[in-house]
Amino acid sequence: MRHRVAGRAFGRTANHRKALLRNLVTSLFDHLKIETTSAKAKEARKLAERVITLGKKGDLHSRRLALSHVPNKNIITKLFTEIAPNIERDSGYLRVVKSRYRPGDNSDMAILEFVDYDLLKNSTTEEKEKETTKEEKTKKEK
């Protein structure tokens, strides 16, 4: 009996499952939107929302806790500097939208994305443009 047993196992060992969820969350923070199976999206949403809440706090302890969940310094830096400051809600940062059935095995696919996807996408592209203009100015000065 599975009474009160939370989470999905995905037919994997604990380490494999942990790596899978870390990779999904890393890709989500990198691209702001991913497509995966709906079961994986729902599990990744749990982990991602915890890490986003840590990103909104923004202190050193939160950063270290976030790194323990997703051990990628570049992604955590992006989360704490670009993504989390632009989120204005207290919870419910992500949505799971069912999209299609995968042709190979007819598995139901879903898109996991930020609720404020358009705002985040625009803010990250603006920051990248600012960085490129700063680099061009420094090159011209040299």
C-alpha positions in Angstrom: 0.0 0.0 0.0 1.2 3.5 -0.8 -0.7 5.4 1.8 0.6 8.9 2.3 3.6 8.4 0.0 4.3 11.6 -1.8 6.0 12.2 -5.2 6.4 10.1 -8.3 9.2 7.6 -8.7 9.3 7.4 -12.5 10.7 3.9 -12.3 14.1 5.3 -11.5 16.5 5.1 -8.5 16.6 8.0 -6.1 19.8 9.4 -7.5 18.6 9.1 -11.1 15.3 10.8 -10.2 17.1 13.6 -8.4 19.4 14.2 -11.4 16.4 14.2 -13.7 14.5 16.8 -11.7 17.7 19.0 -11.3 18.2 18.9 -15.1 14.6 19.8 -15.8 14.7 22.8 -13.3 18.1 23.9 -14.7 16.7 23.9 -18.3 13.6 25.8 -17.0 15.6 28.6 -15.5 17.9 28.7 -18.5 15.1 28.9 -21.2 12.1 30.1 -19.0 9.9 27.4 -20.8 10.3 23.7 -21.3 8.3 20.9 -22.8 8.3 17.5 -21.1 5.8 14.8 -20.0 3.0 16.2 -17.8 4.1 13.9 -14.8 7.6 15.2 -15.0 6.5 18.8 -15.3 4.3 18.5 -12.2 7.2 17.1 -10.2 9.7 19.6 -11.5 7.3 22.4 -10.7 7.4 21.5 -7.0 11.2 21.7 -6.9 11.4 24.9 -9.0 8.9 26.8 -7.0 10.8 26.1 -3.8 14.0 27.4 -5.4 12.3 30.5 -6.9 11.0 31.3 -3.4 14.6 31.1 -2.1 15.6 33.4 -5.0 13.1 36.0 -4.0 14.6 36.1 -0.5 17.9 36.8 -2.0 20.2 36.4 1.0 23.4 34.3 1.3 21.7 31.4 3.1 19.0 31.2 0.5 21.6 31.1 -2.3 23.4 28.2 -0.6 20.1 26.3 -0.1 19.3 26.9 -3.8 22.7 25.6 -4.8 22.0 22.5 -2.8 18.9 21.9 -4.8 20.3 22.9 -8.2 24.2 22.8 -8.1 24.8 25.1 -11.1 26.3 28.5 -10.1 25.5 30.2 -13.4 21.9 29.2 -13.3 21.5 30.2 -9.7 23.1 33.5 -10.4 20.7 34.1 -13.2 17.8 33.1 -11.0 18.9 35.5 -8.2 19.8 38.4 -10.4 17.5 38.3 -13.4 14.5 36.1 -12.8 13.5 36.4 -9.1 13.6 40.2 -8.8 11.2 40.5 -11.8 8.6 38.2 -10.3 5.9 40.2 -8.4 3.8 37.4 -7.0 4.1 35.6 -3.7 3.6 32.0 -5.0 2.3 30.1 -8.0 5.2 31.2 -10.2 4.8 28.3 -12.8 2.1 26.8 -14.8 1.7 23.4 -16.5 -0.1 23.6 -19.8 -1.0 20.3 -21.5 0.2 20.5 -25.1 0.0 17.3 -27.2 0.6 13.5 -27.2 4.1 12.4 -28.1 4.1 10.4 -31.4 6.4 7.6 -30.2 4.7 6.4 -27.1 1.5 8.5 -27.0 2.6 10.1 -23.7 0.8 13.3 -22.7 3.2 16.2 -23.0 3.0 19.5 -21.2 4.7 22.9 -21.2 6.2 24.1 -17.9 6.6 27.9 -18.0 6.6 30.9 -15.8 3.2 32.6 -15.4 4.9 35.9 -16.2 6.8 34.4 -19.1 6.4 37.5 -21.4 7.7 39.9 -18.8 10.6 37.7 -17.9 11.5 37.1 -21.5 11.5 40.8 -22.3 13.6 41.7 -19.2 16.3 39.1 -19.9 16.6 40.2 -23.5 16.9 43.8 -22.5 19.6 42.9 -20.0 21.5 41.0 -22.7 21.3 44.0 -25.0 22.6 46.3 -22.3 25.6 43.9 -21.8 26.4 43.8 -25.5 26.3 47.6 -25.7 28.6 47.9 -22.7 31.0 45.5 -24.4 30.9 47.4 -27.7 31.6 50.7 -25.8 34.6 49.2 -24.1 35.9 47.9 -27.4 35.6 51.3 -29.0 37.4 53.0 -26.1 40.4 50.6 -26.6 
